[in-house]
Amino acid sequence: MEGDWRKVSKHPLRRISLHGLVALSALILLVNALSACGGGGPGKHPPELQPGWQRPSPPPEDGAEPPPEAPEPEELLSNYLSDQASGLEGWPSSTLGALSGSISITGYTLIDPQSLEPVPPEQGLNDVPLRVVDPEDDIDSITLPDAQGNFLFPDLPPTTSATLSVQFVVAEDVDGDGYGIDSIECKLPIRIMAARITSVQLDISPLKPLSYEQLEPPLDILTATPIAFNYSYQGPDGDRQRSLAILRALDRNWLDSDLDGEFTPDDLQFADENANGLGDETEDYLAGSAGPPTAERVVFGAILSVVGNIITIFSYEDMASIELALNEGTSLVAEDGAEFPLTRDLVGRDAVAVAQEYRDGHIAASLIMVLPETYSQEPGGG
């Protein structure tokens, strides 16, 4: 070993004199001093290439606060519902709510169901009953409007699946059997919230021909003029405006789902055997035929397709496609709460929805918010 060491130490490139050691030590001290003063920085790379480095935010201009981070989609939805509830008129009870509104009936001759005689004009709408029912039978309330059509249901238990119906008799033939003295019933889904007043404004009249020129099948099989059922709704689950055409002779109803003021084959249509403006499937679920919802869930993802009354969303959380059924009570809104038309242009947009899931696998959406911009790159992309 000793011979080996001598052999190595005699190599000209490995000799280190005392003066060399002093010079090397001085160099090391100089490098350390420069590092302590910030000269050269750590390592051979600039700081932005060092692990864990983050670019500092630029200072705000004119002393302004930096822009806040965009809220999560679920937060947007929650904020909208919170604002919606707080915007409703208050009701003086911490456990009960109320329903108020007005109704107008034009273009029909109202008939007294007892005497079958026309209702005197001065009597107005006094004998037109309105009824609120829920599947749990917590509510079965009937009220009559005043002569101007205003009404109030006070002290109603909170519910998410009630219906409001109005029923009356008219002299006209509305079912196409060639005879008059027919009954008209119109229904709509409502929600009641404790300490708040849900409100509706109803308008019922014969449908104007210009509104349904493009209806299929051809109009010559329509033996009676369709019923126009229009209403405005403000509740804890959102605002909505609805224009419905009830076709008694065809056992179906049309919903102006693209909000263009007309009824065309592109609009949603529902089987409606009892011709009351509420689709048979919707009425079954609201009546509890399939049992109450097993869960209420929030779905956030990209809209993959719009086919009939089904919107398919790719859920970013579940990493799977979920079919959401729409009904006459589904609110489709933008971030600011404005109503959104149901068209195929929705495909590719991100959306967040409140949905009720039933035991049979049916998932019904009560509210879908179409987001203003894409929150994720692609389905499955994160």
Secondary structure, 3 states (H helix, E strand, C coil): CHHHHHHHHCCCCCCCCHHHHHHHHHHHHHHHHHHHCCCCCCCCCCHHHCCCCCCCCCCCHHHCCCCCCCCCHHHHHHHHHHHHHHHCEECCCCCCEEEEEEEEECCCCEECCCCCCECCHHHCCCCCCEEEECCCCCCEEEECCCCCCEEEEEEECCEEEEEEEEEEEECCCCCCCCCCCEEEEEEEEEEECCCEEEEEEEEEEECCHHHCCCCCCCHHHCCCCCEEEEEEEEECCEEEEEEEEEEHHHCEEEECCCCCCCCCCCCEEEECCCCCCCCHHHHHHHCCCCCCCCEEEEEEEEEEEEECCEEEEEECCCCEEEEEECCCCCEEEECCCCECCCCHHHCCCEEEEEEEECCCCCEEEEEEEECCCCCCCCCCCC
